[in-house]
Amino acid sequence: MTEEVSLSLSIKNYLQNNIKANDKILISISCGLDSTVLYDTIIRTKYFNKKKIYYLIFDHQIRSEGEFEIKQFIKAYNLTNKNLLIKKLFLRDKAKGLQEKSRSSRYDFLYKFAKKRDVRHIFLGHHLDDLNETYFLRKTQQSGATGLSNIFLDNYKSIKLHRPLKKYTKKQIKSYAIYNRLTWFDDRSNLELNYTRNKIRNFLYSKKLFNNINKERLEYSKIFHLHQLHKNFFKRKRNNIFEIDIDKFHNLSENLKFFVVQSFYYEYRHLLKKQIRDENIKNFIKILNTHLISSKEMSVFSGKIAVFKKKTCINLT
């Protein structure tokens, strides 16, 4: 069995095992290699009714040729306007933190687009290289075990995120695209080394280094239960307000308290404007250890803590 056939069967099995054929889905498309292969493999399975497949293409307006490429992509794959939306992103301060801002904007709009159409499943083109790059990026940012064990979100708010290509390398995906004579457009900004992720991608080009990082990431993934620790202590009440079982929390050792708070913030990191650090977690625990007895709000990382009706709550703002 060739790699190309193996990838096709893998996607078909993934769909059959994870989603119902009559469900609506949304495919995020960049017109690049990864999302093009994602699109093609899903369409070839004929698993879904085409009327229930929605497409969202993002125009980052960074490259002058971007608009032309989108038009050519739509023409090449005969995408209908009824289920297609092109979203232009208007990002300020494009020289600083562009990739992170762009990612955040995309997730937010994907969610809004899906909710409006009662879509509960979003498909993304992330692959094995993306997993290892993100893992390595977090290592450079000194992420703890919780962050290293849970690289990608499985859900964004109430929407399920699917990444069926995540066990395939970029090389395997490109091989599939060439074999099936697909049309895609390479983003030249992915080669510019003024972006941190691009530097990491270039650094991990060595097969030996890539394999070592992948092996290390897989070891951390075995302790995935770490990012679920908070569920025994934090209960979502409404919107971004969570009730903390303070008595239960106080029965933990200081080390376990740290992991619980860390797992809570990683679970809801899509609500945060920046990454949490160890000192933020320690400050959070210190406040909880003071046994709050008034309704006066106290500031913690990305929110406020207060007692409301004898219940200790945090509001992520």
VMD Tcl script that draws the C-alpha trace (Angstrom):
set ca {
  {0.00 0.00 0.00}
  {1.43 3.37 -1.03}
  {1.62 6.32 1.36}
  {-0.95 8.14 -0.75}
  {-3.50 5.33 -0.42}
  {-2.67 4.90 3.27}
  {-3.38 8.58 3.94}
  {-6.72 8.42 2.11}
  {-7.85 5.35 4.06}
  {-6.68 6.91 7.31}
  {-8.85 10.01 6.76}
  {-11.85 7.88 5.83}
  {-11.45 5.77 8.98}
  {-11.04 8.90 11.06}
  {-14.30 10.35 9.77}
  {-16.22 7.12 10.28}
  {-14.94 6.77 13.85}
  {-15.31 10.38 14.99}
  {-18.25 12.05 13.27}
  {-21.67 11.23 11.85}
  {-22.15 11.39 8.09}
  {-25.18 13.71 8.40}
  {-23.35 16.26 10.58}
  {-22.33 19.66 9.27}
  {-18.60 20.39 9.13}
  {-16.42 23.43 8.50}
  {-13.02 23.18 6.77}
  {-10.54 25.99 7.39}
  {-8.64 26.66 4.17}
  {-5.51 28.71 3.61}
  {-5.01 27.64 -0.05}
  {-1.66 26.22 1.10}
  {-0.47 22.61 0.89}
  {-1.81 21.32 4.22}
  {-5.39 22.57 4.05}
  {-5.60 21.65 0.36}
  {-4.74 18.03 1.14}
  {-7.16 18.12 4.07}
  {-9.91 19.37 1.76}
  {-9.11 16.84 -0.97}
  {-8.97 13.79 1.32}
  {-12.30 14.67 2.95}
  {-14.04 15.28 -0.38}
  {-12.68 12.04 -1.90}
  {-14.20 9.94 0.90}
  {-17.70 11.07 -0.22}
  {-18.62 10.58 3.43}
  {-20.50 13.87 3.76}
  {-23.25 15.48 1.77}
  {-21.46 18.37 0.02}
  {-24.28 20.71 1.02}
  {-23.26 20.17 4.66}
  {-19.61 21.08 4.13}
  {-18.71 24.73 4.73}
  {-15.44 26.40 3.76}
  {-13.77 29.41 5.32}
  {-10.81 31.00 3.57}
  {-8.75 33.63 5.39}
  {-7.19 36.51 3.50}
  {-4.43 37.86 5.74}
  {-3.73 40.71 3.32}
  {0.01 40.38 3.93}
  {1.05 39.32 0.45}
  {-0.03 41.19 -2.70}
  {-0.64 37.91 -4.54}
  {-2.92 36.53 -1.81}
  {-6.22 37.69 -3.32}
  {-5.31 36.27 -6.74}
  {-4.37 32.90 -5.21}
  {-7.71 32.66 -3.39}
  {-9.61 33.28 -6.64}
  {-7.55 30.66 -8.45}
  {-8.08 28.14 -5.65}
  {-11.86 28.63 -5.70}
  {-11.88 28.19 -9.48}
  {-9.66 25.09 -9.38}
  {-11.90 23.28 -6.88}
  {-15.20 24.77 -8.05}
  {-16.24 25.91 -4.57}
  {-19.77 27.28 -4.46}
  {-20.49 30.68 -2.94}
  {-23.38 29.27 -0.90}
  {-21.12 27.35 1.51}
  {-18.01 29.51 1.16}
  {-16.88 32.61 2.99}
  {-13.70 34.61 2.49}
  {-12.71 36.47 5.64}
  {-10.31 39.38 5.43}
  {-8.22 39.88 8.56}
  {-7.30 43.42 9.56}
  {-4.37 43.17 11.97}
  {-2.65 46.14 13.50}
  {1.04 46.18 14.43}
  {1.81 43.63 11.75}
  {5.52 43.61 12.52}
  {5.05 42.33 16.07}
  {3.40 39.06 17.07}
  {1.67 38.77 13.70}
  {1.42 34.98 13.60}
  {0.00 34.73 17.13}
  {-2.53 37.53 16.51}
  {-3.50 35.96 13.22}
  {-4.04 32.56 14.85}
  {-6.20 34.05 17.59}
  {-8.32 35.99 15.08}
  {-8.83 32.88 12.96}
  {-10.01 30.74 15.86}
  {-12.41 33.41 17.03}
  {-13.96 33.86 13.61}
  {-14.10 30.09 12.93}
  {-16.11 29.74 16.12}
  {-18.54 32.53 15.25}
  {-18.96 31.24 11.68}
  {-19.63 27.70 12.93}
  {-22.09 28.73 15.67}
  {-24.12 30.83 13.26}
  {-24.61 27.80 10.99}
  {-25.04 25.22 13.74}
  {-21.75 23.53 12.82}
  {-20.12 21.56 15.64}
  {-17.03 20.26 13.87}
  {-14.11 22.29 12.51}
  {-11.36 20.63 10.46}
  {-7.84 22.05 10.53}
  {-4.81 21.11 8.42}
  {-2.24 20.72 11.20}
  {0.24 17.89 10.69}
  {3.09 16.18 12.55}
  {5.59 18.93 11.78}
  {3.21 21.49 13.31}
  {2.89 19.39 16.47}
  {6.65 19.14 16.94}
  {7.25 22.80 16.12}
  {4.66 23.91 18.67}
  {6.08 21.52 21.26}
  {9.59 22.89 20.71}
  {8.29 26.48 20.81}
  {6.71 25.80 24.20}
  {9.96 24.33 25.46}
  {11.76 27.55 24.55}
  {9.05 29.44 26.45}
  {9.66 27.19 29.49}
  {6.20 25.63 29.51}
  {5.52 23.16 32.31}
  {4.53 19.51 31.96}
  {0.86 20.46 31.53}
  {1.54 22.60 28.47}
  {3.99 20.11 26.96}
  {1.57 17.20 27.36}
  {-1.32 18.92 25.58}
  {-0.12 20.68 22.44}
  {-3.35 21.40 20.58}
  {-6.83 22.15 21.86}
  {-9.37 19.41 21.17}
  {-12.22 21.90 21.56}
  {-12.62 25.62 21.08}
  {-15.42 26.67 23.40}
  {-18.29 24.37 22.35}
  {-16.85 23.38 18.96}
  {-14.91 20.15 18.33}
  {-11.58 20.63 16.54}
  {-10.40 17.87 14.19}
  {-6.83 17.43 12.91}
  {-6.85 14.13 10.97}
  {-3.46 14.86 9.36}
  {-1.56 15.23 12.62}
  {0.24 11.88 12.38}
  {1.59 12.65 8.89}
  {4.70 14.68 8.10}
  {4.83 17.61 5.71}
  {6.83 15.43 3.33}
  {4.14 12.73 3.29}
  {1.41 15.31 2.73}
  {3.32 16.87 -0.16}
  {3.83 13.44 -1.68}
  {0.05 12.91 -1.61}
  {-0.56 16.31 -3.22}
  {1.91 15.69 -6.04}
  {0.59 12.16 -6.66}
  {-2.97 13.50 -6.98}
  {-1.88 16.57 -8.96}
  {-3.44 19.02 -6.55}
  {-3.32 22.79 -6.93}
  {-2.07 24.78 -3.96}
  {-0.15 27.98 -3.25}
  {2.94 28.27 -1.06}
  {3.05 31.22 1.33}
  {6.47 32.83 0.90}
  {6.19 34.41 4.38}
  {6.68 30.89 5.82}
  {10.31 31.13 4.69}
  {11.02 34.48 6.34}
  {13.18 33.99 9.44}
  {11.93 37.09 11.24}
  {9.12 34.88 12.62}
  {9.99 32.65 15.61}
  {8.04 29.66 14.30}
  {9.85 29.84 10.97}
  {13.20 29.82 12.78}
  {12.11 26.70 14.68}
  {10.91 25.06 11.46}
  {14.29 25.71 9.90}
  {16.08 24.45 13.04}
  {14.12 21.17 13.06}
  {14.89 20.49 9.40}
  {17.40 17.82 10.47}
  {15.65 14.42 10.41}
  {17.56 13.21 13.47}
  {16.64 16.27 15.51}
  {13.03 16.11 14.30}
  {12.77 12.47 15.39}
  {14.28 13.22 18.80}
  {11.81 16.03 19.43}
  {8.94 13.85 18.25}
  {10.00 11.05 20.61}
  {10.20 13.47 23.55}
  {6.79 14.97 22.71}
  {5.22 11.51 22.61}
  {6.57 10.79 26.08}
  {4.92 13.93 27.42}
  {1.67 13.08 25.65}
  {1.41 9.96 27.84}
  {0.69 12.19 30.84}
  {-2.24 13.90 29.11}
  {-4.32 13.44 32.28}
  {-2.43 16.38 33.79}
  {-4.44 18.89 31.78}
  {-7.68 17.46 33.16}
  {-6.79 17.85 36.85}
  {-8.69 21.12 37.22}
  {-12.04 19.48 36.44}
  {-12.26 18.23 40.02}
  {-11.85 21.74 41.42}
  {-13.10 24.28 38.84}
  {-16.72 24.20 37.69}
  {-17.94 26.49 34.95}
  {-21.04 28.43 36.05}
  {-21.65 30.74 33.10}
  {-19.67 32.51 30.40}
  {-16.16 32.92 31.80}
  {-17.07 32.51 35.48}
  {-15.86 29.39 37.32}
  {-16.63 28.23 40.85}
  {-13.65 26.87 42.80}
  {-14.16 24.06 45.31}
  {-11.98 25.78 47.88}
  {-12.20 23.08 50.55}
  {-11.15 20.39 48.13}
  {-8.38 22.62 46.81}
  {-6.94 23.22 50.28}
  {-6.57 19.48 50.84}
  {-3.97 19.31 48.08}
  {-0.22 19.59 48.52}
  {1.38 22.77 47.19}
  {2.79 20.89 44.19}
  {-0.61 19.49 43.26}
  {-2.21 22.91 43.68}
  {0.28 24.20 41.14}
  {-0.62 21.52 38.58}
  {-4.36 22.03 39.11}
  {-4.18 25.79 38.48}
  {-1.82 25.29 35.56}
  {-4.16 22.75 33.94}
  {-7.10 25.14 34.41}
  {-5.36 27.95 32.57}
  {-4.16 25.68 29.77}
  {-7.68 24.33 29.24}
  {-9.00 27.86 28.77}
  {-5.95 29.44 27.17}
  {-8.08 30.54 24.20}
  {-9.62 33.10 26.58}
  {-6.24 34.54 27.59}
  {-4.40 37.40 25.96}
  {-0.95 36.07 26.92}
  {0.72 32.95 28.26}
  {0.61 32.24 31.99}
  {3.91 31.98 33.86}
  {4.94 30.17 37.03}
  {4.86 33.35 39.12}
  {1.25 33.97 38.03}
  {0.24 30.50 39.24}
  {2.05 30.93 42.57}
  {0.30 34.26 43.12}
  {-3.06 32.62 42.34}
  {-2.42 29.90 44.94}
  {-1.24 32.44 47.49}
  {-4.52 34.34 47.17}
  {-6.59 31.16 47.55}
  {-4.54 30.19 50.60}
  {-5.55 33.42 52.34}
  {-9.14 32.08 52.69}
  {-11.14 34.83 51.02}
  {-14.00 35.90 53.30}
  {-15.36 39.01 51.60}
  {-16.92 39.76 48.25}
  {-14.15 42.21 47.43}
  {-12.51 41.29 44.15}
  {-8.81 40.49 43.99}
  {-6.83 40.52 40.77}
  {-5.20 37.36 39.48}
  {-3.72 36.48 36.12}
  {-6.25 37.41 33.40}
  {-9.15 37.84 35.80}
  {-10.65 38.49 39.23}
  {-11.31 36.26 42.25}
  {-14.08 36.95 44.76}
  {-16.54 35.24 47.07}
  {-20.13 35.31 45.85}
  {-22.89 33.72 47.96}
  {-20.23 31.90 49.98}
  {-18.73 30.47 46.79}
  {-15.21 31.32 45.66}
  {-15.28 32.23 41.98}
  {-12.88 33.37 39.29}
  {-13.97 35.50 36.37}
  {-11.60 35.31 33.39}
  {-11.77 38.76 31.82}
}
mol new
graphics top color blue
foreach p $ca { graphics top sphere $p radius 0.5 }
foreach p [lrange $ca 0 end-1] q [lrange $ca 1 end] { graphics top cylinder $p $q radius 0.2 }
display resetview
